[in-house]
Amino acid sequence: MPVAVGVIQTDGFPPVLAAADAMVKAGSVTLVSFDKAERGQFFVAVRGPVSEVERSMSAGIEAAEKAYNGKVLTHYMIPNPPDNVQSVMPIDYSDEVEAFRV
């Protein structure tokens, strides 16, 4: 089964927190990465089946936009990232998230 990755980048912490919360509640996905992007920008990445990541992304974008001063800067989903992308980007399942893997 193809495993997709979805990423949302926001301006500020409250929108990315709202996005992450909505994403894991809306779909059967695993939050695999969260970090600062630059200048007060943050990103969150989730993995899961393609249809679940699509639903999760929609909910995350909506929640981030509704957060106080919420602004989604960019978002993107890759349906089946190749191994070489997973090996160099922070999107793979780590030991920290393995217990929460869906």
C-alpha positions as CSV (number, residue, x, y, z in Angstrom):
1,M,0.0,0.0,0.0
2,P,1.5,3.4,-0.9
3,V,2.3,5.6,2.0
4,A,1.9,9.3,1.4
5,V,3.6,12.3,3.1
6,G,1.8,15.6,3.7
7,V,3.5,18.8,4.9
8,I,2.0,22.1,6.0
9,Q,4.1,25.2,6.7
10,T,2.6,28.1,8.7
11,D,3.6,31.5,9.9
12,G,3.7,31.2,13.7
13,F,3.3,28.5,16.3
14,P,-0.4,28.5,17.1
15,P,-1.5,27.8,13.5
16,V,0.9,24.8,13.2
17,L,-0.3,23.4,16.5
18,A,-3.9,23.7,15.3
19,A,-2.9,22.0,12.0
20,A,-1.1,19.1,13.7
21,D,-4.0,18.5,16.1
22,A,-6.6,18.6,13.3
23,M,-4.4,16.4,11.1
24,V,-4.0,13.5,13.5
25,K,-7.7,13.7,14.5
26,A,-9.1,13.8,10.9
27,G,-7.3,10.9,9.4
28,S,-5.5,7.7,10.2
29,V,-2.0,9.3,10.0
30,T,1.2,9.5,12.0
31,L,2.8,12.8,12.8
32,V,6.4,12.1,11.7
33,S,8.1,15.5,11.8
34,F,7.6,19.0,13.3
35,D,10.2,21.8,13.4
36,K,11.0,25.4,12.8
37,A,11.3,26.4,9.2
38,E,12.7,29.9,9.5
39,R,11.8,33.4,10.9
40,G,9.0,32.2,13.1
41,Q,7.7,29.7,10.5
42,F,7.0,26.1,11.4
43,F,6.1,22.9,9.5
44,V,4.4,19.7,10.4
45,A,4.6,16.4,8.4
46,V,2.3,13.4,8.5
47,R,2.5,9.9,6.9
48,G,-0.2,7.4,6.1
49,P,-2.4,6.0,3.3
50,V,-3.0,8.5,0.5
51,S,-6.7,9.0,1.1
52,E,-6.1,9.5,4.9
53,V,-3.3,12.1,4.2
54,E,-5.6,13.9,1.8
55,R,-8.3,14.2,4.4
56,S,-5.8,15.1,7.1
57,M,-4.2,17.8,5.0
58,S,-7.6,19.4,4.3
59,A,-8.5,19.5,8.0
60,G,-5.0,20.8,8.9
61,I,-5.1,23.7,6.5
62,E,-8.6,24.7,7.6
63,A,-7.6,24.6,11.3
64,A,-4.4,26.5,10.7
65,E,-6.3,29.3,8.9
66,K,-8.9,29.5,11.7
67,A,-6.2,29.8,14.4
68,Y,-5.5,33.3,15.8
69,N,-3.5,35.2,13.1
70,G,-3.4,31.8,11.3
71,K,-1.6,31.8,7.9
72,V,-0.7,28.8,5.9
73,L,2.4,29.6,3.8
74,T,2.5,26.5,1.8
75,H,1.4,22.8,1.8
76,Y,2.2,19.8,-0.3
77,M,1.5,16.1,-0.5
78,I,3.5,13.4,-2.2
79,P,1.5,10.2,-2.7
80,N,4.4,7.7,-2.7
81,P,7.8,9.3,-2.0
82,P,10.8,7.3,-3.3
83,D,13.4,5.8,-0.9
84,N,16.0,8.4,-1.7
85,V,13.7,11.2,-0.7
86,Q,12.9,9.5,2.6
87,S,16.5,8.9,3.4
88,V,17.5,12.5,3.3
89,M,14.4,14.4,4.3
90,P,12.9,14.3,7.9
91,I,9.8,12.4,6.8
92,D,10.5,8.8,7.7
93,Y,9.1,7.0,10.6
94,S,11.6,7.4,13.5
95,D,11.9,5.5,16.7
96,E,10.2,8.3,18.5
97,V,7.0,8.0,16.5
98,E,7.0,4.3,15.9
99,A,4.8,3.7,19.0
100,F,2.1,6.0,17.4
101,R,2.3,4.6,13.9
102,V,-1.1,4.0,12.4
